[in-house]
Amino acid sequence: MTTTTENSVDVYLERLHAQAKTRALYTVIFIGAIVFVITSGVIFSEEQNAGSLSRGLDQFWDFPTDLFSGAWAAGWDWFGLVGIYTPELFRTINLALFSTALGFICAVFLSLFASTNLISNGWVVSLTRRTLDVLRSFPELVIAIALLFLMGKGELPALIAIWLHTVGALGKLFSEAVENCDMKPVEGLQSAGAGWWQRVRFGVLPQVLPLFFSYGILRLEINVRASTILGFVGAGGIGEALKTNISWSYEPDIMAIMALLVITITTLDYLSTYVRNKLIGGIQL
């Protein structure tokens, strides 16, 4: 009996060592493939570009150096420009808030029809999931550029672009949360004669809403950055002001806008972390 047990342990250890060697080999191959792809890309870009990539790397710090030196030469004047660009920042935040709210509502609705534990019709679930896949497949920048050609410059194309991408991203997360919720309350409501919407309203949503709001707040933080980026393509807000000042090399204005963005993103990060921890009962950071 003891010999049989020792043989089983030896076989198990041999298999474990073999699996460890296989994983190590695959890891080396994967890292080698990544290094090969990066090296090939650098060589290809070096050959295709009119200028040299190596010479470009030498000039990498020229812009940050000029920016800080120009702001330093202006003294504290750039700090007074913060108030001038604050309204543009509020436009960007309002854009992110409105588009996130629209996306949140639509994502909640679609996530219910993308959950197999709530919808028994496979065609409905598949169609809803493919719709969410398409919506999040295209970045906000791509959608916004297409809409800008159709609708002209303004905040509406950016709002629609962020809204659609938010629906796709949050809808996927929401559907997974719904599918992982406890179905016993739903079964109890069904045995009592409750309808489908009543089962969702009183059996599912109370369980998943804290997680929904947690994801929504995190998405708001992402959408603020997306709204800033879309300003570079004519969507207005603080991003467009940043692009204009970069084009004219107004270092104090650029520094003021960058300070506003850093403060805003940092504040949103701490705020969203605090609210998410409150919602999901986590430890406050």
Legacy VTK file of the C-alpha trace (Angstrom):
# vtk DataFile Version 3.0
C-alpha trace
ASCII
DATASET POLYDATA
POINTS 285 float
0.000 0.000 0.000
2.815 2.372 0.923
4.723 1.545 -2.263
1.639 2.236 -4.387
1.124 5.589 -2.680
4.780 6.561 -3.164
4.578 5.611 -6.842
1.450 7.750 -7.266
3.186 10.707 -5.621
6.238 10.239 -7.838
4.064 10.136 -10.948
2.222 13.247 -9.808
5.505 15.112 -9.172
6.868 14.066 -12.560
3.751 15.369 -14.280
3.953 18.573 -12.267
7.584 19.138 -13.288
6.719 18.361 -16.914
3.907 20.933 -16.860
6.235 23.497 -15.278
8.821 22.916 -18.026
6.111 23.231 -20.698
4.855 26.506 -19.221
8.398 27.845 -19.024
9.004 26.898 -22.675
5.774 28.579 -23.784
6.681 31.677 -21.764
10.086 31.919 -23.439
8.520 31.449 -26.881
5.852 34.093 -26.139
8.413 36.630 -24.902
10.614 35.914 -27.916
7.670 36.453 -30.256
6.880 39.806 -28.608
10.514 40.906 -28.886
10.562 39.829 -32.540
7.362 41.748 -33.347
8.568 44.914 -31.593
11.990 44.736 -33.234
10.472 44.109 -36.660
8.085 47.025 -36.184
10.889 49.380 -35.216
12.998 48.310 -38.208
10.030 48.652 -40.564
9.124 52.110 -39.283
12.777 53.114 -39.540
12.820 52.105 -43.205
9.444 53.646 -44.093
9.811 56.993 -42.338
11.625 59.835 -44.052
13.297 60.748 -40.775
15.217 58.447 -38.518
13.540 56.988 -35.459
16.796 57.124 -33.528
17.147 60.838 -34.288
13.533 61.337 -33.227
14.214 59.718 -29.866
16.962 62.266 -29.261
14.346 65.025 -29.661
11.768 63.298 -27.461
12.285 65.655 -24.522
12.394 68.851 -26.585
8.684 69.612 -26.242
8.439 69.002 -22.451
11.601 71.079 -21.975
10.238 73.965 -24.063
6.891 73.728 -22.273
8.288 73.982 -18.762
10.887 76.577 -19.699
8.221 78.763 -21.354
5.899 78.440 -18.368
8.779 79.182 -16.009
9.696 82.276 -18.010
6.103 83.519 -17.685
6.344 83.187 -13.919
3.068 82.532 -12.139
1.060 84.122 -14.931
0.059 80.700 -16.223
-1.608 79.950 -12.880
-4.007 82.826 -13.464
-5.039 81.269 -16.772
-6.623 78.336 -14.940
-9.792 80.351 -14.334
-10.030 81.236 -18.030
-10.127 77.601 -19.127
-12.298 76.317 -16.285
-15.556 76.851 -18.262
-14.117 74.714 -21.080
-13.318 72.036 -18.519
-16.913 72.128 -17.263
-18.126 71.661 -20.845
-15.993 68.531 -21.113
-17.210 67.189 -17.760
-20.851 67.897 -18.672
-20.373 66.064 -21.961
-18.937 63.054 -20.143
-21.687 63.103 -17.501
-24.559 63.269 -19.990
-23.160 60.640 -22.351
-22.351 58.320 -19.429
-25.867 58.685 -18.017
-27.430 57.861 -21.398
-25.097 54.917 -21.883
-25.776 53.662 -18.364
-29.548 53.603 -18.862
-29.332 51.868 -22.256
-26.759 49.376 -20.955
-28.990 48.377 -18.038
-31.890 47.736 -20.431
-29.839 45.754 -22.958
-27.969 43.753 -20.320
-31.238 42.187 -19.152
-31.864 40.809 -22.649
-28.247 39.606 -22.952
-28.455 37.419 -19.833
-29.213 33.740 -20.319
-30.666 33.353 -16.827
-33.397 35.904 -17.599
-34.091 35.302 -21.300
-34.744 31.767 -22.510
-34.866 32.724 -26.192
-31.356 32.130 -27.546
-31.910 34.359 -30.588
-32.722 37.382 -28.417
-29.669 36.816 -26.221
-27.375 36.301 -29.217
-28.694 39.360 -31.084
-28.337 41.589 -28.016
-24.809 40.370 -27.318
-23.721 40.917 -30.934
-25.177 44.429 -30.772
-23.105 45.156 -27.676
-20.036 43.678 -29.383
-20.451 46.000 -32.370
-20.989 49.070 -30.195
-17.782 48.567 -28.246
-15.722 47.391 -31.230
-15.183 50.911 -32.550
-13.310 53.438 -30.371
-14.999 56.724 -29.555
-12.506 58.570 -31.741
-13.434 56.572 -34.855
-17.177 57.051 -34.305
-16.726 60.763 -33.558
-14.666 61.387 -36.713
-17.319 59.671 -38.850
-20.083 61.724 -37.227
-18.100 64.942 -37.563
-18.087 64.518 -41.336
-21.865 64.058 -41.292
-22.878 66.571 -38.624
-20.034 69.089 -38.546
-17.955 70.203 -35.605
-19.602 70.368 -32.218
-20.273 68.471 -29.040
-23.159 66.358 -30.376
-20.951 63.958 -32.427
-18.720 63.441 -29.394
-21.742 62.833 -27.162
-23.154 60.208 -29.520
-19.758 58.517 -29.923
-19.140 58.248 -26.169
-22.746 57.202 -25.560
-22.608 54.313 -28.064
-19.254 53.024 -26.851
-20.398 53.278 -23.226
-23.489 51.188 -24.006
-21.347 48.442 -25.492
-18.763 48.446 -22.699
-21.159 48.689 -19.753
-23.716 46.343 -21.331
-21.145 43.553 -21.389
-20.179 44.113 -17.748
-23.794 44.456 -16.619
-24.893 41.233 -18.346
-22.100 39.299 -16.630
-23.167 40.733 -13.273
-26.783 39.704 -13.915
-25.786 36.180 -14.921
-23.740 35.773 -11.732
-26.454 36.959 -9.357
-28.332 34.620 -7.002
-31.464 33.298 -8.741
-33.180 31.984 -5.603
-35.105 35.255 -5.001
-36.188 35.186 -8.647
-37.395 31.600 -8.334
-39.289 32.501 -5.175
-41.016 35.418 -6.898
-41.843 33.215 -9.884
-43.430 30.567 -7.621
-45.552 33.335 -6.082
-46.883 34.289 -9.525
-44.738 37.376 -10.218
-44.281 38.448 -13.830
-40.970 38.763 -15.667
-40.506 42.462 -14.958
-41.477 42.010 -11.312
-38.893 39.248 -10.959
-36.266 41.526 -12.487
-37.337 44.555 -10.442
-37.456 42.877 -7.032
-35.200 39.842 -7.470
-32.320 40.906 -9.735
-31.845 44.668 -9.670
-31.448 44.985 -5.874
-28.521 42.562 -6.101
-26.713 44.099 -9.067
-27.431 47.843 -8.824
-24.500 48.572 -6.469
-22.173 46.865 -8.929
-23.850 48.675 -11.829
-23.222 52.062 -10.228
-19.657 51.043 -9.438
-19.004 50.256 -13.100
-20.836 53.425 -14.141
-18.674 55.682 -11.994
-15.534 54.022 -13.302
-16.807 54.558 -16.840
-17.432 58.240 -16.088
-13.758 58.647 -15.245
-12.836 57.024 -18.572
-15.306 59.176 -20.493
-13.859 62.411 -19.110
-10.541 61.487 -20.683
-12.299 60.418 -23.883
-14.127 63.766 -24.055
-10.798 65.571 -23.769
-9.287 63.513 -26.586
-12.298 64.100 -28.831
-11.756 67.833 -28.393
-8.675 67.432 -30.601
-10.916 66.514 -33.557
-13.287 69.437 -33.119
-15.688 68.263 -30.425
-15.135 71.355 -28.278
-14.299 71.577 -24.611
-10.913 71.615 -22.940
-9.401 69.293 -25.557
-9.993 71.744 -28.378
-8.498 74.559 -26.311
-5.436 72.395 -25.634
-5.027 71.611 -29.335
-5.250 75.311 -30.272
-2.644 76.361 -27.727
-0.296 73.548 -28.748
-0.581 74.685 -32.372
0.366 78.264 -31.396
2.982 77.163 -28.832
1.449 79.118 -25.954
3.370 77.403 -23.153
1.662 79.145 -20.172
-1.811 78.279 -21.544
-0.774 74.685 -22.202
0.570 74.392 -18.664
-2.661 75.792 -17.210
-4.815 73.346 -19.188
-2.609 70.410 -18.286
-2.770 71.370 -14.616
-6.570 71.477 -14.839
-6.700 68.057 -16.481
-4.367 66.451 -13.952
-6.310 67.899 -11.009
-9.639 66.840 -12.521
-8.593 63.271 -13.339
-6.955 62.828 -9.928
-10.039 64.160 -8.145
-12.331 61.895 -10.165
-10.081 58.931 -9.429
-10.265 59.446 -5.665
-13.994 60.275 -5.811
-14.886 57.251 -7.905
-12.804 54.971 -5.678
-14.538 56.310 -2.568
-18.037 55.962 -4.034
-17.346 52.494 -5.446
-16.087 51.296 -2.087
-19.198 52.704 -0.424
-21.459 50.978 -2.936
-19.832 47.551 -2.888
-18.887 47.629 0.788
-15.159 47.674 0.207
-12.412 49.126 2.335
-11.987 52.852 1.998
-8.625 53.880 0.561
LINES 1 286
285 0 1 2 3 4 5 6 7 8 9 10 11 12 13 14 15 16 17 18 19 20 21 22 23 24 25 26 27 28 29 30 31 32 33 34 35 36 37 38 39 40 41 42 43 44 45 46 47 48 49 50 51 52 53 54 55 56 57 58 59 60 61 62 63 64 65 66 67 68 69 70 71 72 73 74 75 76 77 78 79 80 81 82 83 84 85 86 87 88 89 90 91 92 93 94 95 96 97 98 99 100 101 102 103 104 105 106 107 108 109 110 111 112 113 114 115 116 117 118 119 120 121 122 123 124 125 126 127 128 129 130 131 132 133 134 135 136 137 138 139 140 141 142 143 144 145 146 147 148 149 150 151 152 153 154 155 156 157 158 159 160 161 162 163 164 165 166 167 168 169 170 171 172 173 174 175 176 177 178 179 180 181 182 183 184 185 186 187 188 189 190 191 192 193 194 195 196 197 198 199 200 201 202 203 204 205 206 207 208 209 210 211 212 213 214 215 216 217 218 219 220 221 222 223 224 225 226 227 228 229 230 231 232 233 234 235 236 237 238 239 240 241 242 243 244 245 246 247 248 249 250 251 252 253 254 255 256 257 258 259 260 261 262 263 264 265 266 267 268 269 270 271 272 273 274 275 276 277 278 279 280 281 282 283 284
